[in-house]
Amino acid sequence: MVNFKQVLLFHGNLIVFVALNTTPIVSPRSLIGSKDEIGM
């Protein structure tokens, strides 16, 4: 039997992994833009 907590940890790490790999492709310009707006 698979431990339910291990499954939750695996999926949680997988979600974080995917989020970290996909977000920088989409958001560096928007992050820089928001920082510049706050700085201005």
Phi and psi restraints in degrees (value plus and minus 20) as a CYANA .aco file:
   2 VAL   PHI    -107.9   -67.9
   2 VAL   PSI     116.2   156.2
   3 ASN   PHI     -92.1   -52.1
   3 ASN   PSI     108.6   148.6
   4 PHE   PHI     -82.2   -42.2
   4 PHE   PSI     -58.1   -18.1
   5 LYS   PHI     -85.8   -45.8
   5 LYS   PSI     -58.1   -18.1
   6 GLN   PHI     -84.0   -44.0
   6 GLN   PSI     -58.1   -18.1
   7 VAL   PHI     -85.1   -45.1
   7 VAL   PSI     -63.5   -23.5
   8 LEU   PHI     -82.4   -42.4
   8 LEU   PSI     -63.8   -23.8
   9 LEU   PHI     -82.4   -42.4
   9 LEU   PSI     -61.9   -21.9
  10 PHE   PHI     -82.2   -42.2
  10 PHE   PSI     -67.8   -27.8
  11 HIS   PHI     -87.6   -47.6
  11 HIS   PSI     -56.7   -16.7
  12 GLY   PHI     -82.2   -42.2
  12 GLY   PSI     -65.5   -25.5
  13 ASN   PHI     -85.4   -45.4
  13 ASN   PSI     -56.8   -16.8
  14 LEU   PHI     -85.5   -45.5
  14 LEU   PSI     -62.3   -22.3
  15 ILE   PHI     -83.3   -43.3
  15 ILE   PSI     -64.9   -24.9
  16 VAL   PHI     -82.8   -42.8
  16 VAL   PSI     -62.5   -22.5
  17 PHE   PHI     -80.5   -40.5
  17 PHE   PSI     -67.5   -27.5
  18 VAL   PHI     -85.1   -45.1
  18 VAL   PSI     -61.6   -21.6
  19 ALA   PHI     -82.4   -42.4
  19 ALA   PSI     -63.6   -23.6
  20 LEU   PHI     -86.6   -46.6
  20 LEU   PSI     -51.9   -11.9
  21 ASN   PHI    -102.0   -62.0
  21 ASN   PSI     -48.1    -8.1
  22 THR   PHI    -115.0   -75.0
  22 THR   PSI     -52.9   -12.9
  23 THR   PHI     -83.6   -43.6
  23 THR   PSI     -66.0   -26.0
  24 PRO   PHI     -78.9   -38.9
  24 PRO   PSI     -47.5    -7.5
  25 ILE   PHI     -88.9   -48.9
  25 ILE   PSI     -54.4   -14.4
  26 VAL   PHI    -110.5   -70.5
  26 VAL   PSI     -59.0   -19.0
  27 SER   PHI    -131.5   -91.5
  27 SER   PSI     -20.5    19.5
  28 PRO   PHI     -79.8   -39.8
  28 PRO   PSI     -59.1   -19.1
  29 ARG   PHI     -87.1   -47.1
  29 ARG   PSI     -62.1   -22.1
  30 SER   PHI     -88.3   -48.3
  30 SER   PSI     -56.7   -16.7
  31 LEU   PHI     -85.4   -45.4
  31 LEU   PSI     -65.1   -25.1
  32 ILE   PHI     -84.1   -44.1
  32 ILE   PSI     -60.6   -20.6
  33 GLY   PHI     -82.1   -42.1
  33 GLY   PSI     -63.9   -23.9
  34 SER   PHI     -87.0   -47.0
  34 SER   PSI     -58.1   -18.1
  35 LYS   PHI     -84.8   -44.8
  35 LYS   PSI     -61.3   -21.3
  36 ASP   PHI     -84.3   -44.3
  36 ASP   PSI     -60.8   -20.8
  37 GLU   PHI     -83.3   -43.3
  37 GLU   PSI     -62.1   -22.1
  38 ILE   PHI     -86.0   -46.0
  38 ILE   PSI     -60.5   -20.5
  39 GLY   PHI     -85.2   -45.2
  39 GLY   PSI     -59.4   -19.4
